[in-house]
Amino acid sequence: MNETTFPTMWIAFIPLLPLLGFLLVSLLRRKLSEKVLGLLGCAGPLLAFVVAIYLTVSLYRFPADSVTYVLYSWIQSGNLQLSLAFTLDPLSALLCLVITGVGSVIHIYSIGYMHGDKGFGRYFAYLNLFTSMMLVLVLGENLVVMFIGWEGVGLCSYLLIGFWYEDMEKSLAAQKAFVVNRVGDFAFLIGIFWAFFLFGTLSFEGIQQAIARLDTFYLWQLNAIAILFFIGATGKSAQIPLYLWLPDAMAGPTPVSALIHAATMVTAGVYMIGRLSALYSVATFASSVVAIVGALTALYAATMGITQRDIKKILAYSTISQLGYMFLAMGLGAYTLGIFHLTTHAFFKAALFLGAGAVIHAYVRPDRGYPAGLQDTYKMGGLWRQTPLIFFTFIAGGFSLAALPPFSGFFSKDPILATALQKAQTPFSVEGLAWFLGTLTAFCTVIYTFRLIALVFFGQPRGDVRVEPEHYHASYTMGFALVVLSLLSLFGGGLHHTLSSYLQPVWGSSHHTVEISHSVHEFNFFLIFGGSVIFAVVTFYIFAWRFAWIQKVVRDNPWWWWLYFLSYRKYFVDEVCELLIVKPLKRLSAALLKWIDFFLIEGIVNGLPKLFLGWGWAMRAAQNGRVHTYAGLILVGVLLGLLYLGYTIVYSPF
């Protein structure tokens, strides 16, 4: 195959097909039936998935490592040469497969989950737009096109988190996500301007070439730009300190949570660092910051996941924690491992969220019969016999999250820790600290995973709602999605060796090896992997059969109870932010509204007409057509003239 035979134009169809689905569903949602809207809503991502497979296979056979398709020349001004262009290379092709593949399964699941909702058509329109914007972000040939997709997924997350906008709590959650992300996006935008100032180009290929030409004098600028981009990533990918929006993002429909957490928005920051690997490989200080922040976020979020009761919030904190692992890998230069964990995480986290949605969907109120919307795990229990498919899904997704063999998470997460240990020269180095924090996180992950499975599926049913398996099994689209994602969670780990060779051309010389030599590091390798398995087995026994004993120990010991309480209240970070940031900003906004808007701006806008109205009233009173009025004015004028004449005579210097 040569360049002339590669189907370059088809690259644009990957984001275009979901965008077309968004337009069609938006225009026809009031005229078509729910079944037709569901088929139309799933068609865009499914067709994009087929096109992505075709182009990925074509790229594998193509002699070049990447292909760029220019839709049109956008901006031509001096040194600024911008095109609306898409680039397909092994990295973007893999992400397109994940986004469209997992996204299509979530779309299919949504047909059953959203059945009967009055916003059914609007939901699928937003979901298609979300998928399209994420594909634009991934395929963008330059930073500006990436930023268009970056902002697009932010908008779509706002629309979908606040999908049930009649509920004020859900609307506020959407606003929180939108505002927090604007902080990171502002830093990302500054990084784009600085990058153009330093490199003279915004295309990723041009940036890579420019970095190769720069000397060490510019190293501080490279680190500054990389940190600005990473701040943007902390917003999109929910890392410290901009993670606050993601747990509240559970306000949207459960399939939305699956799409955000598994295949779209939160993976944007990890992908961005992978796309700019040439920058982060040179900016070693920024890479160390990425690794440490990722490790801290992973442990911090995992400790909160241990104590939460809401089934979706437990999974939300696990997403924040697993994203921390991805950033840890990217900061260590193990880019293949970071992207591989992103891929396997998409499989098992989508399975867990859709499984959680099926659990919520299975509970009904005895007096009404419709889904109860139960999310409190303390009111569940004993589900494994009544809903075996959901139980199998949680086992596949949960064991993969806990990194148990042979599930996919085992092959993507633990090698990250092994790489950190391999690179650690001292226990107090960045790599050593990252390994220690990551290992603690692995233990916490096993704890909250098996706690979740034990609360939902074992023990006796708790609460005032009952399970209606027939209600769940009536939705074949939901069952199909759960089976597919469960199988991917089980067998997805086999992709590692394939991805290592497939992604190698993307990293080039910036790729740090992630293979562990058994002859030198055999002990460390088996220590990490074997320790994880043993701890997982012990933890599973404790939380499946001894959970009541654990609760009693925590309740009776004041130290453990306070730790539990702090974790359950999320260390009061939301309250501190409300006190130190939100309330002062509200007071400042109220003062600006009063003095700047009402007093100054409205004073000028409303004061000038009042001034002219008063002047007009005075003129109208003087010109009333009455003789005595005119005579009086003449007399006043004469008197004023005489007074002025007398003043000049008296005070004249002559």
Secondary structure, DSSP 8 states (H G I E B T S, - for coil): --GGGS-GGGGGHHHHHHHHHHHHHHHHTTTS-HHHHHHHHHHHHHHHHHHHHHHHHHHHHSSSS-EEEEEEEEEEETTEEEEEEEEE-HHHHHHHHHHHHHHHHHHHHHHHHTTT-TTHHHHHHHHHHHHHHHHHHHHBSBHHHHHHHHHHHHHHHHHHHTSSTTSHHHHHHHHHHHHHHHHHHHHHHHHHHHHHHHHS--BHHHHHHHHHH--GGGHHHHHHHHHHHHHHHHHHTT-TTS-THHHHGGGS-HHHHHIIIIISGGGHHHHHHHHTHHHHHH-HHHHHHHHHHHHHHHHHHHHHHTT--BHHHHHHHHHHHHHHHHHHHHHTT-HHHHHHHHHHHHHHHHHHHHHHHHHHHHEE-TTT-SB----BGGG----TTT-HHHHHHHHHHHHHHTT-TTSHHHHHTHHHHHHHHHH-SSTTSHHHHHHHHHHHHHHHHHHHHHHHHHHHHSS---SS-EE-HHHHHT-HHHHHHHHHHHHHHHHGGGGHHHHHHHHHHHHGGG-------HHHHHHHHHHHHHHHHHHHHHHHHHHHHSHHHHHHHHHH-HHHHHHHHHHHTGGGHHHHHIIIIIHHHHHHHHHHIIIIIIIIIHHHHHHHHHHHHHHHHHHHHH-S--HHHHHHHHHHHHHHHHHHHHHHHHT---
